[in-house]
């Protein structure tokens, strides 16, 4: 078995990371890590939150650790998804069915993310009003997932061209 899937997954994860970083810097759209934190941290008891901050060396260091781990997690997840694709395809070229399934799964993941993260989508680092920020954040998530899916398919197709 080749490593085309692993490489394609890493390429796709890097492309998605660059896309989400560009959206964050250019438009103030929160990173998925920030949206997830904003959505779920309110459910952590104050005592547990403060204890966690103490273990991690304070709020700033905790946030930095979270950012770095989220980026590493994205790379690991991308690599795993690429390997899954390679195992499903057994090194063969992509088919229309594989492309269609990938795009449907991407759309379903986007819908799930929007539903789960909806209360946090209203945040903006550029001062957009809550309604507009929610739309921008939802579209930002869609863009990042689309970049990942299309990069994964494109990289895998390029890396497996001429095999089998």
DAZI-V413475 format. One record per residue. N is the residue number from 1. RES is the residue in one letter. PSI is psi in whole degrees, -180 to 180 (* if undefined). NEAR is the number of other ideal C-beta (glycine too) atoms within 10 Angstrom. Layout:
N;RES;PSI;NEAR
N;RES;PSI;NEAR
//
This chain:
1;X;137;10
2;X;180;12
3;X;23;14
4;X;-41;22
5;X;-44;26
6;X;-48;19
7;X;-43;18
8;X;-41;27
9;X;-41;28
10;X;-41;18
11;X;-45;21
12;X;-41;28
13;X;-40;25
14;X;-42;17
15;X;-43;19
16;X;-39;25
17;X;-43;19
18;X;-41;13
19;X;-46;18
20;X;-34;25
21;X;-42;13
22;X;-42;15
23;X;-36;21
24;X;-47;16
25;X;-45;10
26;X;-39;9
27;X;-5;16
28;X;20;17
29;X;125;28
30;X;146;25
31;X;154;20
32;X;-37;19
33;X;-44;18
34;X;-42;19
35;X;-44;22
36;X;-42;17
37;X;-46;17
38;X;-33;16
39;X;-41;16
40;X;-20;12
41;X;-32;11
42;X;-18;10
43;X;-8;6
44;X;128;13
45;X;146;8
46;X;-43;7
47;X;-42;8
48;X;-38;9
49;X;-48;14
50;X;-41;12
51;X;-41;12
52;X;-42;12
53;X;-40;15
54;X;-42;10
55;X;-33;8
56;X;1;15
57;X;20;11
58;X;171;10
59;X;-45;11
60;X;-47;10
61;X;-39;11
62;X;-42;16
63;X;-41;15
64;X;-43;13
65;X;-44;12
66;X;-44;15
67;X;-51;13
68;X;-44;11
69;X;-35;11
70;X;-39;17
71;X;-42;17
72;X;-39;11
73;X;-39;12
74;X;-42;21
75;X;-44;16
76;X;-43;13
77;X;-42;15
78;X;-45;24
79;X;-42;20
80;X;-42;14
81;X;-40;21
82;X;-42;25
83;X;-39;18
84;X;-46;12
85;X;-44;21
86;X;-42;23
87;X;-38;11
88;X;-36;11
89;X;-15;17
90;X;40;8
91;X;-5;14
92;X;163;12
93;X;160;13
94;X;150;16
95;X;166;10
96;X;-36;7
97;X;-44;8
98;X;-43;17
99;X;-46;14
100;X;-44;10
101;X;-43;12
102;X;-43;19
103;X;-37;14
104;X;-43;10
105;X;-39;13
106;X;-46;18
107;X;-40;14
108;X;-41;10
109;X;-38;15
110;X;-47;19
111;X;-43;13
112;X;-44;10
113;X;-42;20
114;X;-44;16
115;X;-47;8
116;X;-40;13
117;X;4;20
118;X;-49;14
119;X;-29;12
120;X;-14;19
121;X;-15;24
122;X;0;18
123;X;149;18
124;X;141;18
125;X;10;14
126;X;7;11
127;X;21;7
128;X;146;18
129;X;153;9
130;X;-44;11
131;X;-47;9
132;X;-37;11
133;X;-38;22
134;X;-43;20
135;X;-45;13
136;X;-42;20
137;X;-42;28
138;X;-44;18
139;X;-34;16
140;X;-43;24
141;X;-43;23
142;X;-44;17
143;X;-44;17
144;X;-44;25
145;X;-38;20
146;X;-42;16
147;X;-44;19
148;X;-52;27
149;X;-46;21
150;X;-37;17
151;X;-40;21
152;X;-50;26
153;X;-44;19
154;X;-44;15
155;X;-42;21
156;X;-43;25
157;X;-43;15
158;X;-39;12
159;X;-22;20
160;X;2;19
161;X;128;9
162;X;3;6
163;X;146;10
164;X;*;9
//
